[in-house]
Amino acid sequence: MYTLKQPSTNEEFKAYYHLRWKLLRKPWGQPEGSEVDEIENNCYHIMAIDNKQLIIGIARLQFNTEKVAQIRYMAVVAEHERQGVGRLMMHALEQQAKQKNIKTIILDAREPAIGFYEKLGYRITQKTYLLFNEIQHFKMQKKL
């Protein structure tokens, strides 16, 4: 059983960012702190928590314009992949976007995650950048 929660305390945000770094930056030798950017306070953050109260998934929705939002920094701990955690977080982010009258969600998917996003209705619009000289990304979008 998983629950979703917005981090709200300093301790929760510290754990949330640490997991973001551990899953999305540390494997490529990036320093802790590189997982945080200057617009964090203007975004909607969500984390998935397991029955032991451990954070096992993280994601962020940023509002690029009045009609376009972007999902960034989405990741699930490997042991919890393919158990519906990512789908649960994506649904929550899409609901938040709809509440804000967002019409389109975009994201930059790592190549191995393309199938996951396609199952949720996202489509590739272009091949984009190569992160850390080895992780190919693709711009994807979904109309809400």
N, C-alpha and C positions, 0 to 999 in steps of 0.2 A: 504494500500500500504506500502510495506516495501522496504528499500534499504539496501545494504550491504556496509560496509566500513571497511578499515583497520584503527585501531586507530593509530594516528600519533603524536599528541601533548601530552604533559604531562597531560593536563586536560582530554583528551580523554582516555588515558591509566588509569588515576586515576578512572574515571567513569566505565571503562571496568572491572578493577580489583575489584572495589567495588561491581558491580553486580555479578561477579563470586563468591565473598565471600558470598554475600547475598543469592544467590540461592544454592550454593554447600557446604558451610561450616557453616554459621550462624545457620541454623536449627538444627545442631548437636553440638552447643555450642563451635565451634572452633573460635579462635581469628582472628580478621582481620589481614591480613598479611600471614596467613596460606595458602591462595589461590595462592600465588606467589612462584615459585621455581627458582632455579639457572640458568635455561637454557632459560628463557623467551626471551632474546635478540636474540636467535638462531632459533626462531620459527616464524611461520606465524599466525598472529592473525586476527580474523574477528569478526565484530559485526553487528547485525541487528538493524536498526533504524526505528521507526514508523513515521507516518506523523506528529507527534508532536515533532519530533527530539529527542525522548527518546530512549535510548538503551534498547532493549527488548530481545536480544539474544546475546550470546557470544560463541566462540569456538576457539580452537587452534590446529594447525597442527605442530607437531614436527617431525624432520627428524632423525630417529633412525640409518639408514644406507643409503647408496647410492640408495637402492632399496625399503626400507621399511620406511613408515611414520606412525605416530600414531596420532589419533584425541584424544584430551584431553579437559577437562574442558568445555564440551558442555552443554549449558542450555538455556532454553527459559522461560521468565516470564510466569507464569501460565495463565494469561488472554489471552495470545497470542499463547498458545499451540493449536495444531490441526488446524492451519491456514496456513500452508506451510512455516513457518519461519525456522524450523529445516531443512526441505528438501532443502530450498534455501541455507542455510549455508553449508550443507553437499555437495551440488553440487559445490559450490565455492571452498571448501577445496579439493574435488577430482580433480577439474580442475587445481588447484595450484599444486597438487601432480603430475599430468600428465605432466605439464610443466617442472617439475624437474626430469622427467623420473622415477618416483616412480612406482614400479610394484605392490606393495601390501600395503594396508592400514589396520592397526590393531587399535583396541580400546578396552577399558574395559567398558562394558555397565552395568549400574545399572539394576537390574532385571526388573523393570517396563518399561524400554526403549527398551528391546530386540525386541519387535514387530516392533517398529519404524525402527530400523536398519535392521531387516530382510526384510522389504518392500523395502529397498534401496539396497538389494543384499548382505548384510553382513551375515555371518554364524558363529555360535558359534563353537569355537575350544576347549574351556575348561572352566570349572567353576574355578574361581580364588579366590580372597580374599573377606573378609567381612570387609567393611569400617566402622569405628566407632562402631564395634561390632553389626551392624544391617543391613547394606546395602550390600546385596550379589552382586558381580560383576561377569561378564562372559567375557572372551576374545573372541573377534569377529574379523573376517577378511574379506577382499574383494580383489580379484585380479582385477587390473585395465587393 
